[in-house]
Amino acid sequence: MVFKTKGTCSSQISFDIVDGKLHNVIFTGGCNGNLKGIGALVEGQDAKDVAARLEGIRCGFKSTSCPDQLSQAIKQALN
């Protein structure tokens, strides 16, 4: 899955969902170290659980964030 982000410093997120588990999460752009950390933390986790945990997180004054965009991407991929 490749998801084009909106309202964040990262421009896209790519990932795989295999048997309901999240794998290979890669953000393009954004805060490199933090986003690699998010990818490592969610590796192998249940996609629905990750989406629920990350939904609604905001970055400063923005109405979304890279984690929130990952949540939106996961929900889109699962539908």
N, CA, C and O atoms as a GROMACS GRO file, in nm:
protein
  316
    1MET      N    1   0.086  -0.118   0.000
    1MET     CA    2   0.000   0.000   0.000
    1MET      C    3   0.089   0.123   0.000
    1MET      O    4   0.186   0.130   0.075
    2VAL      N    5   0.057   0.218  -0.083
    2VAL     CA    6   0.123   0.347  -0.082
    2VAL      C    7   0.015   0.452  -0.060
    2VAL      O    8  -0.082   0.459  -0.136
    3PHE      N    9   0.033   0.534   0.043
    3PHE     CA   10  -0.066   0.632   0.082
    3PHE      C   11  -0.002   0.770   0.075
    3PHE      O   12   0.102   0.794   0.136
    4LYS      N   13  -0.065   0.861   0.000
    4LYS     CA   14  -0.019   1.000  -0.008
    4LYS      C   15  -0.075   1.076   0.111
    4LYS      O   16  -0.196   1.084   0.128
    5THR      N   17   0.013   1.130   0.193
    5THR     CA   18  -0.031   1.200   0.314
    5THR      C   19  -0.081   1.340   0.282
    5THR      O   20  -0.051   1.397   0.176
    6LYS      N   21  -0.157   1.394   0.375
    6LYS     CA   22  -0.210   1.530   0.364
    6LYS      C   23  -0.186   1.602   0.495
    6LYS      O   24  -0.219   1.550   0.602
    7GLY      N   25  -0.130   1.724   0.489
    7GLY     CA   26  -0.115   1.807   0.607
    7GLY      C   27   0.003   1.772   0.696
    7GLY      O   28   0.008   1.814   0.812
    8THR      N   29   0.100   1.695   0.643
    8THR     CA   30   0.217   1.657   0.723
    8THR      C   31   0.345   1.686   0.645
    8THR      O   32   0.343   1.710   0.525
    9CYS      N   33   0.456   1.681   0.717
    9CYS     CA   34   0.586   1.700   0.652
    9CYS      C   35   0.623   1.580   0.564
    9CYS      O   36   0.689   1.597   0.462
   10SER      N   37   0.580   1.461   0.603
   10SER     CA   38   0.603   1.345   0.517
   10SER      C   39   0.507   1.352   0.399
   10SER      O   40   0.397   1.406   0.411
   11SER      N   41   0.548   1.298   0.286
   11SER     CA   42   0.465   1.306   0.165
   11SER      C   43   0.392   1.176   0.134
   11SER      O   44   0.290   1.177   0.065
   12GLN      N   45   0.444   1.063   0.185
   12GLN     CA   46   0.374   0.937   0.163
   12GLN      C   47   0.420   0.833   0.264
   12GLN      O   48   0.525   0.847   0.328
   13ILE      N   49   0.338   0.729   0.277
   13ILE     CA   50   0.367   0.617   0.365
   13ILE      C   51   0.345   0.490   0.284
   13ILE      O   52   0.242   0.474   0.218
   14SER      N   53   0.442   0.400   0.289
   14SER     CA   54   0.422   0.270   0.225
   14SER      C   55   0.430   0.163   0.334
   14SER      O   56   0.505   0.176   0.430
   15PHE      N   57   0.352   0.057   0.318
   15PHE     CA   58   0.349  -0.051   0.415
   15PHE      C   59   0.278  -0.172   0.356
   15PHE      O   60   0.213  -0.163   0.252
   16ASP      N   61   0.292  -0.283   0.424
   16ASP     CA   62   0.222  -0.406   0.388
   16ASP      C   63   0.137  -0.450   0.506
   16ASP      O   64   0.173  -0.426   0.622
   17ILE      N   65   0.025  -0.514   0.476
   17ILE     CA   66  -0.054  -0.581   0.579
   17ILE      C   67  -0.064  -0.727   0.536
   17ILE      O   68  -0.119  -0.758   0.430
   18VAL      N   69  -0.010  -0.815   0.620
   18VAL     CA   70  -0.010  -0.958   0.592
   18VAL      C   71  -0.077  -1.028   0.710
   18VAL      O   72  -0.031  -1.018   0.823
   19ASP      N   73  -0.184  -1.099   0.682
   19ASP     CA   74  -0.260  -1.168   0.786
   19ASP      C   75  -0.298  -1.074   0.900
   19ASP      O   76  -0.293  -1.112   1.017
   20GLY      N   77  -0.335  -0.951   0.865
   20GLY     CA   78  -0.381  -0.853   0.963
   20GLY      C   79  -0.269  -0.784   1.040
   20GLY      O   80  -0.297  -0.701   1.127
   21LYS      N   81  -0.145  -0.815   1.008
   21LYS     CA   82  -0.029  -0.756   1.078
   21LYS      C   83   0.041  -0.656   0.988
   21LYS      O   84   0.047  -0.674   0.866
   22LEU      N   85   0.092  -0.550   1.048
   22LEU     CA   86   0.158  -0.441   0.977
   22LEU      C   87   0.307  -0.472   0.958
   22LEU      O   88   0.374  -0.516   1.051
   23HIS      N   89   0.357  -0.448   0.837
   23HIS     CA   90   0.498  -0.474   0.805
   23HIS      C   91   0.552  -0.367   0.712
   23HIS      O   92   0.478  -0.306   0.635
   24ASN      N   93   0.683  -0.345   0.720
   24ASN     CA   94   0.757  -0.260   0.625
   24ASN      C   95   0.703  -0.117   0.615
   24ASN      O   96   0.689  -0.064   0.505
   25VAL      N   97   0.673  -0.055   0.728
   25VAL     CA   98   0.623   0.082   0.728
   25VAL      C   99   0.739   0.177   0.698
   25VAL      O  100   0.838   0.182   0.770
   26ILE      N  101   0.725   0.252   0.589
   26ILE     CA  102   0.828   0.347   0.547
   26ILE      C  103   0.761   0.480   0.515
   26ILE      O  104   0.671   0.487   0.431
   27PHE      N  105   0.806   0.586   0.583
   27PHE     CA  106   0.759   0.721   0.556
   27PHE      C  107   0.857   0.788   0.462
   27PHE      O  108   0.978   0.769   0.475
   28THR      N  109   0.808   0.865   0.367
   28THR     CA  110   0.892   0.946   0.278
   28THR      C  111   0.884   1.090   0.325
   28THR      O  112   0.776   1.148   0.331
   29GLY      N  113   0.999   1.148   0.358
   29GLY     CA  114   1.003   1.283   0.411
   29GLY      C  115   0.972   1.284   0.559
   29GLY      O  116   0.959   1.178   0.621
   30GLY      N  117   0.960   1.401   0.616
   30GLY     CA  118   0.929   1.414   0.757
   30GLY      C  119   1.051   1.397   0.845
   30GLY      O  120   1.164   1.405   0.798
   31CYS      N  121   1.028   1.374   0.972
   31CYS     CA  122   1.135   1.360   1.072
   31CYS      C  123   1.189   1.218   1.068
   31CYS      O  124   1.133   1.127   1.129
   32ASN      N  125   1.297   1.199   0.997
   32ASN     CA  126   1.349   1.068   0.962
   32ASN      C  127   1.362   0.974   1.082
   32ASN      O  128   1.308   0.863   1.079
   33GLY      N  129   1.431   1.015   1.186
   33GLY     CA  130   1.453   0.926   1.300
   33GLY      C  131   1.324   0.889   1.370
   33GLY      O  132   1.302   0.772   1.403
   34ASN      N  133   1.238   0.987   1.395
   34ASN     CA  134   1.111   0.960   1.463
   34ASN      C  135   1.023   0.866   1.380
   34ASN      O  136   0.959   0.777   1.435
   35LEU      N  137   1.020   0.887   1.250
   35LEU     CA  138   0.933   0.805   1.166
   35LEU      C  139   0.988   0.664   1.148
   35LEU      O  140   0.911   0.569   1.136
   36LYS      N  141   1.121   0.650   1.146
   36LYS     CA  142   1.180   0.515   1.147
   36LYS      C  143   1.145   0.445   1.278
   36LYS      O  144   1.119   0.324   1.280
   37GLY      N  145   1.144   0.522   1.387
   37GLY     CA  146   1.107   0.466   1.517
   37GLY      C  147   0.964   0.417   1.519
   37GLY      O  148   0.936   0.308   1.571
   38ILE      N  149   0.873   0.495   1.464
   38ILE     CA  150   0.732   0.452   1.456
   38ILE      C  151   0.723   0.323   1.375
   38ILE      O  152   0.654   0.229   1.415
   39GLY      N  153   0.792   0.319   1.261
   39GLY     CA  154   0.790   0.199   1.178
   39GLY      C  155   0.839   0.076   1.253
   39GLY      O  156   0.781  -0.032   1.241
   40ALA      N  157   0.946   0.093   1.332
   40ALA     CA  158   1.000  -0.019   1.409
   40ALA      C  159   0.903  -0.062   1.520
   40ALA      O  160   0.887  -0.182   1.545
   41LEU      N  161   0.840   0.034   1.585
   41LEU     CA  162   0.748   0.002   1.694
   41LEU      C  163   0.623  -0.071   1.646
   41LEU      O  164   0.571  -0.156   1.718
   42VAL      N  165   0.575  -0.040   1.527
   42VAL     CA  166   0.451  -0.103   1.480
   42VAL      C  167   0.475  -0.229   1.398
   42VAL      O  168   0.380  -0.299   1.364
   43GLU      N  169   0.600  -0.261   1.367
   43GLU     CA  170   0.633  -0.380   1.288
   43GLU      C  171   0.574  -0.505   1.354
   43GLU      O  172   0.602  -0.534   1.470
   44GLY      N  173   0.494  -0.579   1.278
   44GLY     CA  174   0.436  -0.704   1.325
   44GLY      C  175   0.315  -0.688   1.415
   44GLY      O  176   0.259  -0.788   1.461
   45GLN      N  177   0.273  -0.564   1.441
   45GLN     CA  178   0.157  -0.539   1.528
   45GLN      C  179   0.026  -0.554   1.449
   45GLN      O  180   0.024  -0.542   1.326
   46ASP      N  181  -0.081  -0.580   1.521
   46ASP     CA  182  -0.213  -0.589   1.458
   46ASP      C  183  -0.249  -0.454   1.397
   46ASP      O  184  -0.248  -0.352   1.466
   47ALA      N  185  -0.281  -0.453   1.268
   47ALA     CA  186  -0.307  -0.329   1.195
   47ALA      C  187  -0.423  -0.250   1.256
   47ALA      O  188  -0.415  -0.128   1.268
   48LYS      N  189  -0.530  -0.319   1.293
   48LYS     CA  190  -0.646  -0.250   1.352
   48LYS      C  191  -0.609  -0.184   1.484
   48LYS      O  192  -0.653  -0.072   1.512
   49ASP      N  193  -0.530  -0.251   1.565
   49ASP     CA  194  -0.488  -0.195   1.693
   49ASP      C  195  -0.401  -0.072   1.673
   49ASP      O  196  -0.417   0.028   1.743
   50VAL      N  197  -0.308  -0.078   1.578
   50VAL     CA  198  -0.220   0.035   1.549
   50VAL      C  199  -0.304   0.154   1.504
   50VAL      O  200  -0.283   0.266   1.550
   51ALA      N  201  -0.399   0.130   1.412
   51ALA     CA  202  -0.484   0.239   1.362
   51ALA      C  203  -0.561   0.304   1.476
   51ALA      O  204  -0.572   0.427   1.481
   52ALA      N  205  -0.613   0.224   1.567
   52ALA     CA  206  -0.691   0.278   1.680
   52ALA      C  207  -0.602   0.360   1.773
   52ALA      O  208  -0.646   0.465   1.822
   53ARG      N  209  -0.480   0.315   1.799
   53ARG     CA  210  -0.390   0.387   1.890
   53ARG      C  211  -0.342   0.520   1.833
   53ARG      O  212  -0.326   0.617   1.906
   54LEU      N  213  -0.320   0.524   1.702
   54LEU     CA  214  -0.260   0.643   1.641
   54LEU      C  215  -0.363   0.746   1.593
   54LEU      O  216  -0.328   0.862   1.570
   55GLU      N  217  -0.486   0.706   1.578
   55GLU     CA  218  -0.589   0.797   1.526
   55GLU      C  219  -0.606   0.919   1.616
   55GLU      O  220  -0.616   0.908   1.738
   56GLY      N  221  -0.608   1.036   1.553
   56GLY     CA  222  -0.637   1.159   1.623
   56GLY      C  223  -0.516   1.230   1.683
   56GLY      O  224  -0.531   1.339   1.738
   57ILE      N  225  -0.397   1.172   1.673
   57ILE     CA  226  -0.278   1.238   1.723
   57ILE      C  227  -0.252   1.360   1.635
   57ILE      O  228  -0.258   1.353   1.513
   58ARG      N  229  -0.224   1.473   1.701
   58ARG     CA  230  -0.200   1.598   1.627
   58ARG      C  231  -0.055   1.639   1.642
   58ARG      O  232   0.011   1.606   1.741
   59CYS      N  233  -0.006   1.712   1.544
   59CYS     CA  234   0.130   1.766   1.546
   59CYS      C  235   0.121   1.917   1.562
   59CYS      O  236   0.088   1.989   1.467
   60GLY      N  237   0.152   1.965   1.683
   60GLY     CA  238   0.145   2.109   1.708
   60GLY      C  239   0.008   2.165   1.677
   60GLY      O  240  -0.093   2.118   1.727
   61PHE      N  241   0.007   2.268   1.592
   61PHE     CA  242  -0.118   2.335   1.556
   61PHE      C  243  -0.192   2.267   1.441
   61PHE      O  244  -0.304   2.306   1.408
   62LYS      N  245  -0.131   2.166   1.381
   62LYS     CA  246  -0.193   2.097   1.266
   62LYS      C  247  -0.308   2.008   1.314
   62LYS      O  248  -0.312   1.966   1.429
   63SER      N  249  -0.400   1.981   1.225
   63SER     CA  250  -0.515   1.897   1.259
   63SER      C  251  -0.485   1.749   1.244
   63SER      O  252  -0.572   1.665   1.269
   64THR      N  253  -0.363   1.715   1.202
   64THR     CA  254  -0.323   1.576   1.182
   64THR      C  255  -0.176   1.562   1.218
   64THR      O  256  -0.114   1.657   1.266
   65SER      N  257  -0.120   1.445   1.195
   65SER     CA  258   0.022   1.417   1.220
   65SER      C  259   0.061   1.297   1.135
   65SER      O  260  -0.024   1.234   1.073
   66CYS      N  261   0.187   1.266   1.133
   66CYS     CA  262   0.231   1.147   1.060
   66CYS      C  263   0.169   1.020   1.120
   66CYS      O  264   0.124   0.934   1.044
   67PRO      N  265   0.165   1.004   1.254
   67PRO     CA  266   0.098   0.887   1.308
   67PRO      C  267  -0.051   0.882   1.272
   67PRO      O  268  -0.104   0.775   1.241
   68ASP      N  269  -0.119   0.997   1.276
   68ASP     CA  270  -0.260   1.001   1.239
   68ASP      C  271  -0.279   0.964   1.092
   68ASP      O  272  -0.374   0.894   1.057
   69GLN      N  273  -0.189   1.010   1.008
   69GLN     CA  274  -0.197   0.975   0.867
   69GLN      C  275  -0.174   0.826   0.846
   69GLN      O  276  -0.237   0.765   0.759
   70LEU      N  277  -0.085   0.765   0.925
   70LEU     CA  278  -0.066   0.620   0.918
   70LEU      C  279  -0.195   0.549   0.957
   70LEU      O  280  -0.234   0.451   0.894
   71SER      N  281  -0.262   0.599   1.059
   71SER     CA  282  -0.391   0.543   1.100
   71SER      C  283  -0.491   0.548   0.984
   71SER      O  284  -0.559   0.450   0.956
   72GLN      N  285  -0.500   0.663   0.919
   72GLN     CA  286  -0.593   0.678   0.806
   72GLN      C  287  -0.556   0.583   0.692
   72GLN      O  288  -0.644   0.524   0.628
   73ALA      N  289  -0.427   0.568   0.667
   73ALA     CA  290  -0.381   0.479   0.560
   73ALA      C  291  -0.417   0.334   0.590
   73ALA      O  292  -0.462   0.260   0.503
   74ILE      N  293  -0.396   0.294   0.714
   74ILE     CA  294  -0.429   0.155   0.754
   74ILE      C  295  -0.578   0.131   0.737
   74ILE      O  296  -0.618   0.029   0.680
   75LYS      N  297  -0.660   0.224   0.785
   75LYS     CA  298  -0.805   0.206   0.773
   75LYS      C  299  -0.847   0.196   0.627
   75LYS      O  300  -0.934   0.116   0.592
   76GLN      N  301  -0.786   0.277   0.542
   76GLN     CA  302  -0.817   0.271   0.399
   76GLN      C  303  -0.776   0.136   0.341
   76GLN      O  304  -0.850   0.078   0.261
   77ALA      N  305  -0.661   0.086   0.379
   77ALA     CA  306  -0.613  -0.042   0.327
   77ALA      C  307  -0.699  -0.158   0.374
   77ALA      O  308  -0.715  -0.257   0.302
   78LEU      N  309  -0.755  -0.147   0.492
   78LEU     CA  310  -0.837  -0.257   0.546
   78LEU      C  311  -0.978  -0.259   0.488
   78LEU      O  312  -1.047  -0.360   0.499
   79ASN      N  313  -1.020  -0.150   0.428
   79ASN     CA  314  -1.157  -0.143   0.371
   79ASN      C  315  -1.162  -0.190   0.229
   79ASN      O  316  -1.268  -0.191   0.167
   0.00000   0.00000   0.00000
